[in-house]
Amino acid sequence: MTMDFTGKHVVITGANRGIGLGVAEGFLKSGARVSIAGLEEETRQVASDLGKRFGTTVAGFVLDISELAQVEGFASAVDAPDILINNAGLEYITPLNDPAPSVDDMFRNIMLINVVGTFSVCRKLVGRMPDGGRIVNTASMWGKTAVAEYSAYCASKHAIIGLTRSLAQELAPRNISVNAVCPGWVRTAASMRTLAHMAARSGRSETELLSEIVGAQALGGLMEPSDMADIYLFLASDAARNITGQAYTVDRGELMQ
């Protein structure tokens, strides 16, 4: 998709790898100024590498969105965003019948990062966002359906869709749109880890399970992170000026709802 974001500043969390990185590349190709945040120290190097590739400066911030003090520091340090992409999140298995205390800890951590963290970033940055800005949250196809043993992740992504709709109402007087993207299966480290867990627990090979997954899609094949960029660019563009409070599924026709 060819869109011109020259003069726009885009802030993207969870952008040192996976979908967030693919979205960052898409905005850079479209002329935007981009700042990225990620949990790992490597985020600064990823930002530097992006800047070299695209002949610009990309700011990189190490950020744990579950820590309010870090979010506040980030909000003070980063330039005001015209467009905010909340992509940071955690995807991990939380089996109900697993007695390990680590499952309880993981459940709380997923909710803290995916839901509370996303809310905190919005809360701390939206006051600096100009009227007419754009917020796009990363939910999931599993935010519209569910799978066994991923209760925390599924619940958190259902919550992101609800958060998106509520914030769309709240920010409408400022003409700030808030929408969500619900990716299906994308070749990211998190998705491939989930695939490995699901395969192991079902007694099948990863190859067999992946073949079953892509076979359930109307359009075959596994998406790459770069395939997701267009929907984020569209929702951030003037072409989507009449769209808010929506959750768009991009899953090659697996869910169809």
Summary of the structure (lengths in Angstrom):
residues: 257
radius of gyration: 17.7
end to end distance: 24.1
largest distance: 52.4
contacts: 873
relative contact order: 0.15
helix: 50%
strand: 14%
